[in-house]
């Protein structure tokens, strides 16, 4: 749940061990890129902001398996950052 502070929406704190899902829209590409990162949402946002500060910049993120995704900022359509819920393993009785 997103809370609202005096300066707008405030995301819940990132918990260690939780992955962050990042969706990257690329211009003229039929599908978005999706990766899970071990960075916090704030760290991902800072990486995106740094890349966007240079017109010739490249957004570079590493997923949870160590694969690097690189996209020229001139081709970025959007970046969506969302906390991943911890996945439940097994069955539960309701």
PDB file with one MODEL, atoms N, CA, C and O in Angstrom:
MODEL        1
ATOM      1  N   UNK A   1       0.835  -1.168   0.000  1.00  0.00           N
ATOM      2  CA  UNK A   1       0.000   0.000   0.000  1.00  0.00           C
ATOM      3  C   UNK A   1       0.886   1.240   0.000  1.00  0.00           C
ATOM      4  O   UNK A   1       1.863   1.304   0.746  1.00  0.00           O
ATOM      5  N   UNK A   2       0.557   2.211  -0.819  1.00  0.00           N
ATOM      6  CA  UNK A   2       1.313   3.453  -0.885  1.00  0.00           C
ATOM      7  C   UNK A   2       0.678   4.460   0.052  1.00  0.00           C
ATOM      8  O   UNK A   2      -0.531   4.692   0.013  1.00  0.00           O
ATOM      9  N   UNK A   3       1.515   5.061   0.904  1.00  0.00           N
ATOM     10  CA  UNK A   3       1.055   6.082   1.827  1.00  0.00           C
ATOM     11  C   UNK A   3       1.332   7.438   1.206  1.00  0.00           C
ATOM     12  O   UNK A   3       2.178   7.558   0.320  1.00  0.00           O
ATOM     13  N   UNK A   4       0.633   8.448   1.660  1.00  0.00           N
ATOM     14  CA  UNK A   4       0.839   9.796   1.154  1.00  0.00           C
ATOM     15  C   UNK A   4       1.416  10.662   2.252  1.00  0.00           C
ATOM     16  O   UNK A   4       0.888  10.726   3.362  1.00  0.00           O
ATOM     17  N   UNK A   5       2.526  11.337   1.915  1.00  0.00           N
ATOM     18  CA  UNK A   5       3.174  12.261   2.834  1.00  0.00           C
ATOM     19  C   UNK A   5       2.925  13.682   2.370  1.00  0.00           C
ATOM     20  O   UNK A   5       2.159  13.905   1.433  1.00  0.00           O
ATOM     21  N   UNK A   6       3.568  14.650   3.020  1.00  0.00           N
ATOM     22  CA  UNK A   6       3.359  16.053   2.657  1.00  0.00           C
ATOM     23  C   UNK A   6       3.803  16.379   1.233  1.00  0.00           C
ATOM     24  O   UNK A   6       3.278  17.311   0.624  1.00  0.00           O
ATOM     25  N   UNK A   7       4.763  15.624   0.693  1.00  0.00           N
ATOM     26  CA  UNK A   7       5.248  15.920  -0.662  1.00  0.00           C
ATOM     27  C   UNK A   7       4.750  14.909  -1.686  1.00  0.00           C
ATOM     28  O   UNK A   7       5.290  14.849  -2.790  1.00  0.00           O
ATOM     29  N   UNK A   8       3.741  14.115  -1.356  1.00  0.00           N
ATOM     30  CA  UNK A   8       3.193  13.168  -2.317  1.00  0.00           C
ATOM     31  C   UNK A   8       3.269  11.738  -1.815  1.00  0.00           C
ATOM     32  O   UNK A   8       3.453  11.506  -0.620  1.00  0.00           O
ATOM     33  N   UNK A   9       3.124  10.755  -2.739  1.00  0.00           N
ATOM     34  CA  UNK A   9       3.120   9.351  -2.344  1.00  0.00           C
ATOM     35  C   UNK A   9       4.451   8.920  -1.739  1.00  0.00           C
ATOM     36  O   UNK A   9       5.517   9.330  -2.198  1.00  0.00           O
ATOM     37  N   UNK A  10       4.375   8.093  -0.711  1.00  0.00           N
ATOM     38  CA  UNK A  10       5.556   7.550  -0.054  1.00  0.00           C
ATOM     39  C   UNK A  10       5.444   6.030  -0.101  1.00  0.00           C
ATOM     40  O   UNK A  10       4.480   5.455   0.406  1.00  0.00           O
ATOM     41  N   UNK A  11       6.435   5.382  -0.715  1.00  0.00           N
ATOM     42  CA  UNK A  11       6.424   3.923  -0.826  1.00  0.00           C
ATOM     43  C   UNK A  11       6.810   3.308   0.513  1.00  0.00           C
ATOM     44  O   UNK A  11       7.531   3.929   1.293  1.00  0.00           O
ATOM     45  N   UNK A  12       6.335   2.088   0.790  1.00  0.00           N
ATOM     46  CA  UNK A  12       6.728   1.419   2.029  1.00  0.00           C
ATOM     47  C   UNK A  12       8.224   1.115   1.995  1.00  0.00           C
ATOM     48  O   UNK A  12       8.803   1.026   0.912  1.00  0.00           O
ATOM     49  N   UNK A  13       8.865   0.953   3.162  1.00  0.00           N
ATOM     50  CA  UNK A  13      10.301   0.694   3.175  1.00  0.00           C
ATOM     51  C   UNK A  13      10.634  -0.636   2.515  1.00  0.00           C
ATOM     52  O   UNK A  13       9.880  -1.604   2.612  1.00  0.00           O
ATOM     53  N   UNK A  14      11.786  -0.663   1.839  1.00  0.00           N
ATOM     54  CA  UNK A  14      12.246  -1.892   1.178  1.00  0.00           C
ATOM     55  C   UNK A  14      12.810  -2.831   2.231  1.00  0.00           C
ATOM     56  O   UNK A  14      13.619  -2.420   3.063  1.00  0.00           O
ATOM     57  N   UNK A  15      12.391  -4.079   2.200  1.00  0.00           N
ATOM     58  CA  UNK A  15      12.907  -5.066   3.140  1.00  0.00           C
ATOM     59  C   UNK A  15      14.013  -5.863   2.477  1.00  0.00           C
ATOM     60  O   UNK A  15      13.891  -6.281   1.326  1.00  0.00           O
ATOM     61  N   UNK A  16      15.095  -6.070   3.218  1.00  0.00           N
ATOM     62  CA  UNK A  16      16.240  -6.826   2.719  1.00  0.00           C
ATOM     63  C   UNK A  16      15.776  -8.222   2.297  1.00  0.00           C
ATOM     64  O   UNK A  16      14.982  -8.853   2.995  1.00  0.00           O
ATOM     65  N   UNK A  17      16.265  -8.693   1.173  1.00  0.00           N
ATOM     66  CA  UNK A  17      15.893 -10.012   0.683  1.00  0.00           C
ATOM     67  C   UNK A  17      14.722  -9.999  -0.278  1.00  0.00           C
ATOM     68  O   UNK A  17      14.446 -11.010  -0.923  1.00  0.00           O
ATOM     69  N   UNK A  18      14.031  -8.882  -0.388  1.00  0.00           N
ATOM     70  CA  UNK A  18      12.930  -8.770  -1.344  1.00  0.00           C
ATOM     71  C   UNK A  18      13.458  -8.195  -2.644  1.00  0.00           C
ATOM     72  O   UNK A  18      14.271  -7.271  -2.645  1.00  0.00           O
ATOM     73  N   UNK A  19      12.991  -8.746  -3.737  1.00  0.00           N
ATOM     74  CA  UNK A  19      13.381  -8.229  -5.042  1.00  0.00           C
ATOM     75  C   UNK A  19      12.404  -7.150  -5.478  1.00  0.00           C
ATOM     76  O   UNK A  19      11.254  -7.110  -5.041  1.00  0.00           O
ATOM     77  N   UNK A  20      12.887  -6.287  -6.340  1.00  0.00           N
ATOM     78  CA  UNK A  20      12.076  -5.222  -6.903  1.00  0.00           C
ATOM     79  C   UNK A  20      11.868  -5.529  -8.379  1.00  0.00           C
ATOM     80  O   UNK A  20      12.830  -5.782  -9.105  1.00  0.00           O
ATOM     81  N   UNK A  21      10.626  -5.509  -8.822  1.00  0.00           N
ATOM     82  CA  UNK A  21      10.317  -5.741 -10.224  1.00  0.00           C
ATOM     83  C   UNK A  21      10.425  -4.414 -10.977  1.00  0.00           C
ATOM     84  O   UNK A  21       9.833  -3.412 -10.577  1.00  0.00           O
ATOM     85  N   UNK A  22      11.185  -4.421 -12.066  1.00  0.00           N
ATOM     86  CA  UNK A  22      11.369  -3.229 -12.880  1.00  0.00           C
ATOM     87  C   UNK A  22      10.894  -3.554 -14.297  1.00  0.00           C
ATOM     88  O   UNK A  22      11.349  -4.518 -14.914  1.00  0.00           O
ATOM     89  N   UNK A  23       9.969  -2.731 -14.799  1.00  0.00           N
ATOM     90  CA  UNK A  23       9.488  -2.880 -16.174  1.00  0.00           C
ATOM     91  C   UNK A  23       9.967  -1.673 -16.959  1.00  0.00           C
ATOM     92  O   UNK A  23       9.773  -0.531 -16.544  1.00  0.00           O
ATOM     93  N   UNK A  24      10.597  -1.936 -18.097  1.00  0.00           N
ATOM     94  CA  UNK A  24      11.156  -0.870 -18.922  1.00  0.00           C
ATOM     95  C   UNK A  24      10.490  -0.901 -20.285  1.00  0.00           C
ATOM     96  O   UNK A  24      10.578  -1.893 -21.008  1.00  0.00           O
ATOM     97  N   UNK A  25       9.830   0.177 -20.627  1.00  0.00           N
ATOM     98  CA  UNK A  25       9.236   0.307 -21.951  1.00  0.00           C
ATOM     99  C   UNK A  25      10.262   0.912 -22.891  1.00  0.00           C
ATOM    100  O   UNK A  25      10.875   1.934 -22.583  1.00  0.00           O
ATOM    101  N   UNK A  26      10.444   0.276 -24.038  1.00  0.00           N
ATOM    102  CA  UNK A  26      11.410   0.747 -25.028  1.00  0.00           C
ATOM    103  C   UNK A  26      10.627   1.164 -26.272  1.00  0.00           C
ATOM    104  O   UNK A  26       9.768   0.423 -26.750  1.00  0.00           O
ATOM    105  N   UNK A  27      10.931   2.354 -26.792  1.00  0.00           N
ATOM    106  CA  UNK A  27      10.235   2.861 -27.973  1.00  0.00           C
ATOM    107  C   UNK A  27      10.381   1.882 -29.131  1.00  0.00           C
ATOM    108  O   UNK A  27      11.453   1.321 -29.360  1.00  0.00           O
ATOM    109  N   UNK A  28       9.290   1.689 -29.848  1.00  0.00           N
ATOM    110  CA  UNK A  28       9.223   0.857 -31.047  1.00  0.00           C
ATOM    111  C   UNK A  28       9.470  -0.629 -30.771  1.00  0.00           C
ATOM    112  O   UNK A  28       9.673  -1.397 -31.711  1.00  0.00           O
ATOM    113  N   UNK A  29       9.456  -1.043 -29.521  1.00  0.00           N
ATOM    114  CA  UNK A  29       9.587  -2.466 -29.175  1.00  0.00           C
ATOM    115  C   UNK A  29       8.207  -2.984 -28.801  1.00  0.00           C
ATOM    116  O   UNK A  29       7.484  -2.325 -28.054  1.00  0.00           O
ATOM    117  N   UNK A  30       7.829  -4.152 -29.308  1.00  0.00           N
ATOM    118  CA  UNK A  30       6.484  -4.660 -29.046  1.00  0.00           C
ATOM    119  C   UNK A  30       6.249  -5.088 -27.594  1.00  0.00           C
ATOM    120  O   UNK A  30       5.106  -5.129 -27.140  1.00  0.00           O
ATOM    121  N   UNK A  31       7.320  -5.404 -26.868  1.00  0.00           N
ATOM    122  CA  UNK A  31       7.166  -5.858 -25.483  1.00  0.00           C
ATOM    123  C   UNK A  31       8.083  -5.060 -24.568  1.00  0.00           C
ATOM    124  O   UNK A  31       9.130  -4.561 -24.980  1.00  0.00           O
ATOM    125  N   UNK A  32       7.655  -4.955 -23.304  1.00  0.00           N
ATOM    126  CA  UNK A  32       8.494  -4.288 -22.317  1.00  0.00           C
ATOM    127  C   UNK A  32       9.542  -5.261 -21.784  1.00  0.00           C
ATOM    128  O   UNK A  32       9.353  -6.476 -21.840  1.00  0.00           O
ATOM    129  N   UNK A  33      10.631  -4.730 -21.274  1.00  0.00           N
ATOM    130  CA  UNK A  33      11.643  -5.530 -20.598  1.00  0.00           C
ATOM    131  C   UNK A  33      11.251  -5.616 -19.130  1.00  0.00           C
ATOM    132  O   UNK A  33      10.898  -4.604 -18.524  1.00  0.00           O
ATOM    133  N   UNK A  34      11.307  -6.802 -18.557  1.00  0.00           N
ATOM    134  CA  UNK A  34      10.978  -6.977 -17.145  1.00  0.00           C
ATOM    135  C   UNK A  34      12.133  -7.685 -16.469  1.00  0.00           C
ATOM    136  O   UNK A  34      12.631  -8.696 -16.964  1.00  0.00           O
ATOM    137  N   UNK A  35      12.558  -7.148 -15.333  1.00  0.00           N
ATOM    138  CA  UNK A  35      13.615  -7.806 -14.583  1.00  0.00           C
ATOM    139  C   UNK A  35      13.356  -7.640 -13.104  1.00  0.00           C
ATOM    140  O   UNK A  35      12.652  -6.725 -12.677  1.00  0.00           O
ATOM    141  N   UNK A  36      13.939  -8.545 -12.322  1.00  0.00           N
ATOM    142  CA  UNK A  36      13.866  -8.452 -10.869  1.00  0.00           C
ATOM    143  C   UNK A  36      15.243  -8.064 -10.372  1.00  0.00           C
ATOM    144  O   UNK A  36      16.235  -8.716 -10.696  1.00  0.00           O
ATOM    145  N   UNK A  37      15.301  -7.002  -9.584  1.00  0.00           N
ATOM    146  CA  UNK A  37      16.560  -6.470  -9.091  1.00  0.00           C
ATOM    147  C   UNK A  37      16.637  -6.611  -7.583  1.00  0.00           C
ATOM    148  O   UNK A  37      15.621  -6.579  -6.888  1.00  0.00           O
ATOM    149  N   UNK A  38      17.850  -6.767  -7.087  1.00  0.00           N
ATOM    150  CA  UNK A  38      18.051  -6.816  -5.638  1.00  0.00           C
ATOM    151  C   UNK A  38      18.242  -5.414  -5.067  1.00  0.00           C
ATOM    152  O   UNK A  38      18.365  -5.254  -3.852  1.00  0.00           O
ATOM    153  N   UNK A  39      18.268  -4.389  -5.934  1.00  0.00           N
ATOM    154  CA  UNK A  39      18.348  -3.004  -5.473  1.00  0.00           C
ATOM    155  C   UNK A  39      17.028  -2.584  -4.840  1.00  0.00           C
ATOM    156  O   UNK A  39      15.987  -3.188  -5.099  1.00  0.00           O
ATOM    157  N   UNK A  40      17.075  -1.564  -4.023  1.00  0.00           N
ATOM    158  CA  UNK A  40      15.839  -1.014  -3.458  1.00  0.00           C
ATOM    159  C   UNK A  40      15.167  -0.164  -4.527  1.00  0.00           C
ATOM    160  O   UNK A  40      15.819   0.228  -5.495  1.00  0.00           O
ATOM    161  N   UNK A  41      13.877   0.132  -4.374  1.00  0.00           N
ATOM    162  CA  UNK A  41      13.207   1.013  -5.336  1.00  0.00           C
ATOM    163  C   UNK A  41      13.896   2.370  -5.464  1.00  0.00           C
ATOM    164  O   UNK A  41      13.982   2.920  -6.562  1.00  0.00           O
ATOM    165  N   UNK A  42      14.388   2.913  -4.346  1.00  0.00           N
ATOM    166  CA  UNK A  42      15.084   4.205  -4.387  1.00  0.00           C
ATOM    167  C   UNK A  42      16.380   4.111  -5.190  1.00  0.00           C
ATOM    168  O   UNK A  42      16.716   5.032  -5.935  1.00  0.00           O
ATOM    169  N   UNK A  43      17.108   3.004  -5.042  1.00  0.00           N
ATOM    170  CA  UNK A  43      18.353   2.825  -5.798  1.00  0.00           C
ATOM    171  C   UNK A  43      18.081   2.693  -7.286  1.00  0.00           C
ATOM    172  O   UNK A  43      18.836   3.220  -8.104  1.00  0.00           O
ATOM    173  N   UNK A  44      17.005   1.991  -7.647  1.00  0.00           N
ATOM    174  CA  UNK A  44      16.638   1.880  -9.056  1.00  0.00           C
ATOM    175  C   UNK A  44      16.268   3.256  -9.598  1.00  0.00           C
ATOM    176  O   UNK A  44      16.687   3.629 -10.694  1.00  0.00           O
ATOM    177  N   UNK A  45      15.482   4.009  -8.830  1.00  0.00           N
ATOM    178  CA  UNK A  45      15.078   5.348  -9.255  1.00  0.00           C
ATOM    179  C   UNK A  45      16.297   6.251  -9.446  1.00  0.00           C
ATOM    180  O   UNK A  45      16.344   7.028 -10.400  1.00  0.00           O
ATOM    181  N   UNK A  46      17.277   6.159  -8.557  1.00  0.00           N
ATOM    182  CA  UNK A  46      18.487   6.961  -8.682  1.00  0.00           C
ATOM    183  C   UNK A  46      19.265   6.582  -9.939  1.00  0.00           C
ATOM    184  O   UNK A  46      19.802   7.458 -10.617  1.00  0.00           O
ATOM    185  N   UNK A  47      19.334   5.297 -10.259  1.00  0.00           N
ATOM    186  CA  UNK A  47      20.017   4.846 -11.476  1.00  0.00           C
ATOM    187  C   UNK A  47      19.331   5.396 -12.718  1.00  0.00           C
ATOM    188  O   UNK A  47      19.991   5.830 -13.662  1.00  0.00           O
ATOM    189  N   UNK A  48      18.001   5.374 -12.709  1.00  0.00           N
ATOM    190  CA  UNK A  48      17.234   5.906 -13.844  1.00  0.00           C
ATOM    191  C   UNK A  48      17.467   7.412 -13.967  1.00  0.00           C
ATOM    192  O   UNK A  48      17.694   7.919 -15.065  1.00  0.00           O
ATOM    193  N   UNK A  49      17.411   8.119 -12.852  1.00  0.00           N
ATOM    194  CA  UNK A  49      17.604   9.578 -12.873  1.00  0.00           C
ATOM    195  C   UNK A  49      18.999   9.939 -13.373  1.00  0.00           C
ATOM    196  O   UNK A  49      19.150  10.880 -14.152  1.00  0.00           O
ATOM    197  N   UNK A  50      20.027   9.200 -12.931  1.00  0.00           N
ATOM    198  CA  UNK A  50      21.390   9.463 -13.402  1.00  0.00           C
ATOM    199  C   UNK A  50      21.485   9.262 -14.908  1.00  0.00           C
ATOM    200  O   UNK A  50      22.090  10.074 -15.607  1.00  0.00           O
ATOM    201  N   UNK A  51      20.891   8.188 -15.407  1.00  0.00           N
ATOM    202  CA  UNK A  51      20.933   7.909 -16.851  1.00  0.00           C
ATOM    203  C   UNK A  51      20.200   8.996 -17.631  1.00  0.00           C
ATOM    204  O   UNK A  51      20.664   9.418 -18.690  1.00  0.00           O
ATOM    205  N   UNK A  52      19.062   9.450 -17.116  1.00  0.00           N
ATOM    206  CA  UNK A  52      18.266  10.465 -17.810  1.00  0.00           C
ATOM    207  C   UNK A  52      18.911  11.848 -17.794  1.00  0.00           C
ATOM    208  O   UNK A  52      18.535  12.711 -18.586  1.00  0.00           O
ATOM    209  N   UNK A  53      19.874  12.069 -16.906  1.00  0.00           N
ATOM    210  CA  UNK A  53      20.514  13.382 -16.822  1.00  0.00           C
ATOM    211  C   UNK A  53      21.438  13.661 -18.008  1.00  0.00           C
ATOM    212  O   UNK A  53      21.879  14.795 -18.198  1.00  0.00           O
ATOM    213  N   UNK A  54      21.729  12.634 -18.805  1.00  0.00           N
ATOM    214  CA  UNK A  54      22.585  12.780 -19.984  1.00  0.00           C
ATOM    215  C   UNK A  54      21.801  12.332 -21.212  1.00  0.00           C
ATOM    216  O   UNK A  54      21.331  11.195 -21.265  1.00  0.00           O
ATOM    217  N   UNK A  55      21.655  13.210 -22.197  1.00  0.00           N
ATOM    218  CA  UNK A  55      20.891  12.866 -23.404  1.00  0.00           C
ATOM    219  C   UNK A  55      21.458  11.647 -24.123  1.00  0.00           C
ATOM    220  O   UNK A  55      20.720  10.931 -24.800  1.00  0.00           O
ATOM    221  N   UNK A  56      22.749  11.405 -23.985  1.00  0.00           N
ATOM    222  CA  UNK A  56      23.390  10.243 -24.617  1.00  0.00           C
ATOM    223  C   UNK A  56      23.629   9.126 -23.608  1.00  0.00           C
ATOM    224  O   UNK A  56      24.413   8.212 -23.864  1.00  0.00           O
ATOM    225  N   UNK A  57      22.950   9.197 -22.456  1.00  0.00           N
ATOM    226  CA  UNK A  57      23.156   8.227 -21.387  1.00  0.00           C
ATOM    227  C   UNK A  57      22.577   6.866 -21.710  1.00  0.00           C
ATOM    228  O   UNK A  57      21.811   6.693 -22.658  1.00  0.00           O
ATOM    229  N   UNK A  58      22.967   5.909 -20.891  1.00  0.00           N
ATOM    230  CA  UNK A  58      22.484   4.534 -21.020  1.00  0.00           C
ATOM    231  C   UNK A  58      22.011   4.078 -19.646  1.00  0.00           C
ATOM    232  O   UNK A  58      22.743   4.184 -18.662  1.00  0.00           O
ATOM    233  N   UNK A  59      20.787   3.569 -19.585  1.00  0.00           N
ATOM    234  CA  UNK A  59      20.280   2.981 -18.347  1.00  0.00           C
ATOM    235  C   UNK A  59      20.828   1.563 -18.278  1.00  0.00           C
ATOM    236  O   UNK A  59      20.606   0.760 -19.184  1.00  0.00           O
ATOM    237  N   UNK A  60      21.534   1.264 -17.213  1.00  0.00           N
ATOM    238  CA  UNK A  60      22.137  -0.049 -17.032  1.00  0.00           C
ATOM    239  C   UNK A  60      21.708  -0.595 -15.680  1.00  0.00           C
ATOM    240  O   UNK A  60      22.002   0.001 -14.643  1.00  0.00           O
ATOM    241  N   UNK A  61      21.012  -1.730 -15.689  1.00  0.00           N
ATOM    242  CA  UNK A  61      20.575  -2.386 -14.455  1.00  0.00           C
ATOM    243  C   UNK A  61      20.981  -3.854 -14.504  1.00  0.00           C
ATOM    244  O   UNK A  61      21.061  -4.448 -15.579  1.00  0.00           O
ATOM    245  N   UNK A  62      21.236  -4.433 -13.336  1.00  0.00           N
ATOM    246  CA  UNK A  62      21.605  -5.840 -13.231  1.00  0.00           C
ATOM    247  C   UNK A  62      20.472  -6.564 -12.525  1.00  0.00           C
ATOM    248  O   UNK A  62      19.983  -6.105 -11.493  1.00  0.00           O
ATOM    249  N   UNK A  63      20.049  -7.712 -13.087  1.00  0.00           N
ATOM    250  CA  UNK A  63      18.959  -8.460 -12.461  1.00  0.00           C
ATOM    251  C   UNK A  63      19.495  -9.364 -11.360  1.00  0.00           C
ATOM    252  O   UNK A  63      20.698  -9.401 -11.102  1.00  0.00           O
ATOM    253  N   UNK A  64      18.586 -10.092 -10.715  1.00  0.00           N
ATOM    254  CA  UNK A  64      18.943 -10.934  -9.570  1.00  0.00           C
ATOM    255  C   UNK A  64      19.897 -12.062  -9.929  1.00  0.00           C
ATOM    256  O   UNK A  64      20.552 -12.613  -9.044  1.00  0.00           O
ATOM    257  N   UNK A  65      19.992 -12.419 -11.209  1.00  0.00           N
ATOM    258  CA  UNK A  65      20.877 -13.500 -11.651  1.00  0.00           C
ATOM    259  C   UNK A  65      22.186 -12.966 -12.229  1.00  0.00           C
ATOM    260  O   UNK A  65      22.993 -13.734 -12.752  1.00  0.00           O
ATOM    261  N   UNK A  66      22.399 -11.650 -12.137  1.00  0.00           N
ATOM    262  CA  UNK A  66      23.637 -11.060 -12.599  1.00  0.00           C
ATOM    263  C   UNK A  66      23.644 -10.645 -14.059  1.00  0.00           C
ATOM    264  O   UNK A  66      24.681 -10.224 -14.572  1.00  0.00           O
ATOM    265  N   UNK A  67      22.505 -10.754 -14.744  1.00  0.00           N
ATOM    266  CA  UNK A  67      22.432 -10.337 -16.149  1.00  0.00           C
ATOM    267  C   UNK A  67      22.266  -8.828 -16.207  1.00  0.00           C
ATOM    268  O   UNK A  67      21.498  -8.250 -15.438  1.00  0.00           O
ATOM    269  N   UNK A  68      22.994  -8.188 -17.128  1.00  0.00           N
ATOM    270  CA  UNK A  68      22.945  -6.733 -17.266  1.00  0.00           C
ATOM    271  C   UNK A  68      22.026  -6.357 -18.424  1.00  0.00           C
ATOM    272  O   UNK A  68      22.129  -6.908 -19.520  1.00  0.00           O
ATOM    273  N   UNK A  69      21.125  -5.407 -18.162  1.00  0.00           N
ATOM    274  CA  UNK A  69      20.225  -4.862 -19.179  1.00  0.00           C
ATOM    275  C   UNK A  69      20.639  -3.420 -19.411  1.00  0.00           C
ATOM    276  O   UNK A  69      20.734  -2.636 -18.467  1.00  0.00           O
ATOM    277  N   UNK A  70      20.883  -3.071 -20.659  1.00  0.00           N
ATOM    278  CA  UNK A  70      21.309  -1.713 -20.998  1.00  0.00           C
ATOM    279  C   UNK A  70      20.391  -1.161 -22.081  1.00  0.00           C
ATOM    280  O   UNK A  70      20.165  -1.806 -23.104  1.00  0.00           O
ATOM    281  N   UNK A  71      19.856   0.058 -21.843  1.00  0.00           N
ATOM    282  CA  UNK A  71      18.951   0.688 -22.794  1.00  0.00           C
ATOM    283  C   UNK A  71      19.374   2.147 -22.957  1.00  0.00           C
ATOM    284  O   UNK A  71      19.515   2.859 -21.962  1.00  0.00           O
ATOM    285  N   UNK A  72      19.580   2.603 -24.191  1.00  0.00           N
ATOM    286  CA  UNK A  72      19.883   4.030 -24.391  1.00  0.00           C
ATOM    287  C   UNK A  72      18.692   4.876 -23.934  1.00  0.00           C
ATOM    288  O   UNK A  72      17.545   4.561 -24.253  1.00  0.00           O
ATOM    289  N   UNK A  73      18.964   5.945 -23.190  1.00  0.00           N
ATOM    290  CA  UNK A  73      17.869   6.763 -22.668  1.00  0.00           C
ATOM    291  C   UNK A  73      17.050   7.391 -23.789  1.00  0.00           C
ATOM    292  O   UNK A  73      15.879   7.711 -23.585  1.00  0.00           O
ATOM    293  N   UNK A  74      17.631   7.569 -24.950  1.00  0.00           N
ATOM    294  CA  UNK A  74      16.877   8.137 -26.071  1.00  0.00           C
ATOM    295  C   UNK A  74      15.775   7.195 -26.547  1.00  0.00           C
ATOM    296  O   UNK A  74      14.877   7.622 -27.273  1.00  0.00           O
ATOM    297  N   UNK A  75      15.824   5.925 -26.153  1.00  0.00           N
ATOM    298  CA  UNK A  75      14.815   4.938 -26.553  1.00  0.00           C
ATOM    299  C   UNK A  75      13.863   4.562 -25.428  1.00  0.00           C
ATOM    300  O   UNK A  75      12.958   3.754 -25.637  1.00  0.00           O
ATOM    301  N   UNK A  76      14.049   5.136 -24.222  1.00  0.00           N
ATOM    302  CA  UNK A  76      13.169   4.815 -23.103  1.00  0.00           C
ATOM    303  C   UNK A  76      11.785   5.420 -23.304  1.00  0.00           C
ATOM    304  O   UNK A  76      11.654   6.592 -23.658  1.00  0.00           O
ATOM    305  N   UNK A  77      10.755   4.610 -23.076  1.00  0.00           N
ATOM    306  CA  UNK A  77       9.385   5.108 -23.097  1.00  0.00           C
ATOM    307  C   UNK A  77       8.909   5.330 -21.652  1.00  0.00           C
ATOM    308  O   UNK A  77       8.279   6.345 -21.354  1.00  0.00           O
ATOM    309  N   UNK A  78       9.216   4.372 -20.752  1.00  0.00           N
ATOM    310  CA  UNK A  78       8.847   4.488 -19.338  1.00  0.00           C
ATOM    311  C   UNK A  78       9.637   3.475 -18.525  1.00  0.00           C
ATOM    312  O   UNK A  78      10.184   2.516 -19.069  1.00  0.00           O
ATOM    313  N   UNK A  79       9.690   3.698 -17.217  1.00  0.00           N
ATOM    314  CA  UNK A  79      10.274   2.750 -16.274  1.00  0.00           C
ATOM    315  C   UNK A  79       9.304   2.632 -15.112  1.00  0.00           C
ATOM    316  O   UNK A  79       8.970   3.625 -14.467  1.00  0.00           O
ATOM    317  N   UNK A  80       8.858   1.423 -14.850  1.00  0.00           N
ATOM    318  CA  UNK A  80       7.931   1.168 -13.736  1.00  0.00           C
ATOM    319  C   UNK A  80       8.673   0.369 -12.674  1.00  0.00           C
ATOM    320  O   UNK A  80       9.284  -0.658 -12.971  1.00  0.00           O
ATOM    321  N   UNK A  81       8.617   0.847 -11.441  1.00  0.00           N
ATOM    322  CA  UNK A  81       9.318   0.213 -10.326  1.00  0.00           C
ATOM    323  C   UNK A  81       8.280  -0.254  -9.321  1.00  0.00           C
ATOM    324  O   UNK A  81       7.482   0.550  -8.837  1.00  0.00           O
ATOM    325  N   UNK A  82       8.278  -1.546  -8.998  1.00  0.00           N
ATOM    326  CA  UNK A  82       7.280  -2.087  -8.070  1.00  0.00           C
ATOM    327  C   UNK A  82       7.932  -3.082  -7.123  1.00  0.00           C
ATOM    328  O   UNK A  82       8.764  -3.890  -7.536  1.00  0.00           O
ATOM    329  N   UNK A  83       7.555  -3.022  -5.863  1.00  0.00           N
ATOM    330  CA  UNK A  83       8.029  -4.006  -4.884  1.00  0.00           C
ATOM    331  C   UNK A  83       7.453  -5.371  -5.225  1.00  0.00           C
ATOM    332  O   UNK A  83       6.290  -5.474  -5.613  1.00  0.00           O
ATOM    333  N   UNK A  84       8.238  -6.396  -5.087  1.00  0.00           N
ATOM    334  CA  UNK A  84       7.769  -7.764  -5.266  1.00  0.00           C
ATOM    335  C   UNK A  84       7.350  -8.311  -3.908  1.00  0.00           C
ATOM    336  O   UNK A  84       8.047  -8.118  -2.911  1.00  0.00           O
ATOM    337  N   UNK A  85       6.239  -8.976  -3.874  1.00  0.00           N
ATOM    338  CA  UNK A  85       5.830  -9.641  -2.637  1.00  0.00           C
ATOM    339  C   UNK A  85       6.625 -10.934  -2.506  1.00  0.00           C
ATOM    340  O   UNK A  85       6.944 -11.579  -3.505  1.00  0.00           O
ATOM    341  N   UNK A  86       6.944 -11.309  -1.268  1.00  0.00           N
ATOM    342  CA  UNK A  86       7.649 -12.579  -1.066  1.00  0.00           C
ATOM    343  C   UNK A  86       6.752 -13.698  -1.554  1.00  0.00           C
ATOM    344  O   UNK A  86       5.564 -13.738  -1.235  1.00  0.00           O
ATOM    345  N   UNK A  87       7.318 -14.595  -2.320  1.00  0.00           N
ATOM    346  CA  UNK A  87       6.527 -15.697  -2.871  1.00  0.00           C
ATOM    347  C   UNK A  87       6.337 -16.779  -1.828  1.00  0.00           C
ATOM    348  O   UNK A  87       7.269 -17.157  -1.118  1.00  0.00           O
ATOM    349  N   UNK A  88       5.121 -17.264  -1.751  1.00  0.00           N
ATOM    350  CA  UNK A  88       4.797 -18.337  -0.826  1.00  0.00           C
ATOM    351  C   UNK A  88       5.143 -19.681  -1.468  1.00  0.00           C
ATOM    352  O   UNK A  88       4.881 -19.893  -2.652  1.00  0.00           O
ATOM    353  N   UNK A  89       5.717 -20.560  -0.706  1.00  0.00           N
ATOM    354  CA  UNK A  89       6.051 -21.895  -1.197  1.00  0.00           C
ATOM    355  C   UNK A  89       5.212 -22.883  -0.419  1.00  0.00           C
ATOM    356  O   UNK A  89       5.128 -22.814   0.807  1.00  0.00           O
ATOM    357  N   UNK A  90       4.587 -23.807  -1.141  1.00  0.00           N
ATOM    358  CA  UNK A  90       3.777 -24.814  -0.467  1.00  0.00           C
ATOM    359  C   UNK A  90       2.306 -24.491  -0.526  1.00  0.00           C
ATOM    360  O   UNK A  90       1.875 -23.595  -1.252  1.00  0.00           O
ATOM    361  N   UNK A  91       1.559 -25.219   0.234  1.00  0.00           N
ATOM    362  CA  UNK A  91       0.105 -25.064   0.237  1.00  0.00           C
ATOM    363  C   UNK A  91      -0.348 -24.649   1.622  1.00  0.00           C
ATOM    364  O   UNK A  91       0.275 -24.992   2.627  1.00  0.00           O
ATOM    365  N   UNK A  92      -1.430 -23.914   1.658  1.00  0.00           N
ATOM    366  CA  UNK A  92      -2.012 -23.530   2.943  1.00  0.00           C
ATOM    367  C   UNK A  92      -3.475 -23.893   2.947  1.00  0.00           C
ATOM    368  O   UNK A  92      -4.128 -23.868   1.904  1.00  0.00           O
ATOM    369  N   UNK A  93      -3.998 -24.230   4.112  1.00  0.00           N
ATOM    370  CA  UNK A  93      -5.410 -24.524   4.255  1.00  0.00           C
ATOM    371  C   UNK A  93      -6.143 -23.243   4.570  1.00  0.00           C
ATOM    372  O   UNK A  93      -5.669 -22.428   5.361  1.00  0.00           O
ATOM    373  N   UNK A  94      -7.281 -23.063   3.964  1.00  0.00           N
ATOM    374  CA  UNK A  94      -8.075 -21.843   4.219  1.00  0.00           C
ATOM    375  C   UNK A  94      -9.327 -22.181   4.943  1.00  0.00           C
ATOM    376  O   UNK A  94     -10.123 -21.293   5.247  1.00  0.00           O
TER     377      UNK A  94
ENDMDL
END
